[in-house]
Amino acid sequence: MGFLRCSYRLFRLSLHIIWGLLLVVTVFRHAENKALTPRQIHTQHRWLTKAGRIVGLRVTTHGIPIDAPALVAANHISWLDIMAIGSALPVSFLSKSEVGRWAVVGTLSSATGTLFIKRGGKNAAAEAIEIMRDRLQHGMNVVLFAEGTTSTGETVQRFHPRLFTAAVEANVPVQPLAVVYPHPQGVHPIAPFIDDNDLLTHGLKVLSEPSIPVNIYFCEPITDTQTERRTLADTAHQSVKQTVEQHQLPGPEEG
């Protein structure tokens, strides 16, 4: 049954990706590194929502996001987070520059407004802050996976403060957002994409699952952004961490 489910979803996902590539040369033509138009934002939202449904995500949102452009500070568990968050809120994502060079995925990401950061580069952070600030000032939400890497989802690692400078300079609020993949074991065992996981192998496991529930929690927004970036990062981290640990299902008891 898992093989048939995987094959069917892989076929549907392939057609969906082809549709996405057609959108790149039509709706998203010349959109790289520019603020998206309302039509492009709506199209991106629809595409990510359908992609999530195809791979088996069952997204439930909790709370209401702030009604203003915001720096969305989220925990990071998997590449699935992108579809889950993108279906819950129109956003631009910040990603490592290597993703922009991936076949197909890089093309889709770049064309639909993903912001790329060259990790380890001499001026990488400053360039990322400038791009994020510009996107925020043009009315777009920007998602920052503030841990800087993926985790198992059991808790939330420290939020790195430097890129929170974009919210301060753009004078926009910070919207903490918690991603939870609930499961009787505590975290859905298929969801985390960590360590040396291979994308293809992990993707096939995801496509073979009957479904993967994911809860998106919009935490209390931080509206006073004229403060130190460290304070912003710590406040957002505490909010997301508490939410994740509060809503994480307990794992099985050891006996």
N, C-alpha and C positions, 0 to 999 in steps of 0.2 A: 504493500500500500504506500509506503514511504517513497519507493522508487517512482511509482506512477504519479504521486502528488508532486514530487520534485520535477519530473519531466514535464508535466502540464504547466507548472508555474514557470519553469525555465523558458518554455515556449512563449507564454504570455509576457514574461519579462523581456524577452528578446524583441517582441513586437513593440513593447512599450519603449524600449531603448531606441528602436528605429524611429518611432514617433518623436522621441526627444531630439534625435539628430536632425529630423526635419524641422522641428521648432527652432533649432540652433540657426539654421540658414534662412529662416523666415521671421518669426516673432523676435528672436534674440540676435538678429544680425547686427554686428558692430556694438554689442552690449558689453564687451569685455572692459572691466575697470571703470564702468560708468554706473551712475545711479539708475536703477531700473524704473521704467514707466509703470503706471498703474496696471496696464494690460499685461506687461511682462511679469509683474509681481503676482497677479492673479493666475497667469499661466503656470508659473513656477510652482505656486501653491497647489494647483490641481495636479500637476505632474507628480510631485512628491507624495501627495495624498494617495494617488492611485498606485504608485510604485510600492508604497507601504502595504496597501491592501493585497497587492499581488504576492508579495513575499510572505504574507501571513500575519502582519502586525495588526493588533487590535488596540487602537489608541483611545485612551480615555483621558480627558483633560479635567483638571480640578483648579478652581479659582479663576480669576479674570485678570488677564494681563493689563498693564497700565496702558491707557489710551494715549500714547505719545511715542515718538521714536525713542528707543531705549537700547542700551548695551545689555544684552541678555547673557547673564553669567550662569553657565550650566555645568553640571558634572558630566563626565564622558565615560561611557561604557563600551560603545560599539559604533560601527558605521551605521547601524540601524537607527541611532539617535538622530541622524540627519533627516531621515524620512519621518520619524516620529515628531520631531520638533517642527519640521517644515510643514507638516499637515496640521499642526496646532496653531501656527503663527507665521505670517509672511515675514521672511527673514533673509539676510545675507549671512553666509557662514565664513569663518576664518579658518583656513586650512594650511597645512605645510605645503611648501612649493612643490614637493615631489609628486603630490596628487595631480597637479596640473600637467604632469608629463605622462600620466597613466593613459593608456589607450582607451578611447571612448569615455571613460569616467572623467578624465581630465578635460576633454572637449566639452562635455555636458556641464561640468562644474564651472569652468572658466566662462562659458557663454551665459550662464544663468546667474552671474553676479558673485560667485565665490571669491573671497579675498585671500590671496596667497602670501604667506610669510616665509622668508628664507631663514630658517632656523640656523643660528650660529654665525650668520653674516655680521660684518662689522656694524652696519647700520640697519640691521633687520628690524629690530623693535621700533626704531624711530620711523622707518618707512611704513611699518604696519599701523602704527598709531596715526600717522598722517592719512592713510587710506581709510581707516576706520572712522576717523573724525569727519572726513569728507562725506562718507556714506551716511553717517548719523545726521549731519547737518542738512543732508538732502532728504531727510524724512524716513530713512530706512532703519529697521531694527537690525542690529548686527549681533550674531551669536558668538560668544567667546567661550570655548571649552577651557576654563581657567585653570584646570589641573595641569594642562600641558601634555597629557597623555591619557590613555584609557585605563580603567581600573576594573576590578571584579564586581563593582557595584555594591559591595557590602557596606562600605562607608565612603566618605568623600575626602580625597587628598587635599593638601594645602592649595589654596588659590594663589597663583603668582600675580603680584600686584601691578607689574609694569604697564601692561596693556590697558589697565583701567584708566590710565591717563587720557585715553580717547574720550571717555565719558566726561571727565573734568573739563577738557579743552572744548568739547562740543556743547557743554552745559546741558546734558541730557541725563535722565534718571537711569539707574541700574535696575534691571528686572532679574532677580535671582530665579532660577528655574531648576527644578529637581526632576531627574529622569529615574524611574523605578520600573524594573521588570519583575513583577511579583510572581512568586512560585512557592509551593510548600517547602522547598529546600532553602528558601530565603531570597535567592536571586535565580531567575530562570537560567538553567545551566547552559543553554545554547547561546544566550544573548551576548555575554562578554567576548570582546575581540581584543585579546591581550597578548603580551609577550611575543612569541614568534609564530603566532597563528597565521596560516596561509589564507588569503582572501577567498580563493576558489573553494578550498575545502570547507571553510567556515560557511560560505554562501550556500553550498549544497546541503549542509546540515540544516541551515535556516529554512531552505525551501522544502525540506523533507518533514519539518514539524507541522502538526495540524494547525497550530496558531501560536503566536507569541504575544501575550498581553503586555502592554506598556502604559504606565501612568505618567502623565505630564502634570507637574504641580507648579502653578504660578505662585511664588511666595510673595510676601509683602515687598513692594518695590521700595527702593532707596531713592528718595527724591532730593535729598540734600547732598549733591555731588560736589559742592565747593569745599572739599575736604581732601585730606591726603589719600593718595591712591591705596596705600597700605590699609587704611581704615575702611575704605570701600571694599577692598578684597576680603578683608577679615569679616566684615559684616555680612557680605554676600555668602561667603563660605559657611559661616555659622548657620545662616538661614537654610541653605541647601542641605547641609549635613544633618541638621535636626529633622528636616522634612524626610530625607531619605531613611534615616534610622527609625523615625516614628512610623513610617508606612511600609517598611520592609517586613515581609512576612517572616515569622520565626522559622529557623531551620529545624530539622528533626532532632529530637532529644537523643542524647547519647545514652546508651544503656549497656 
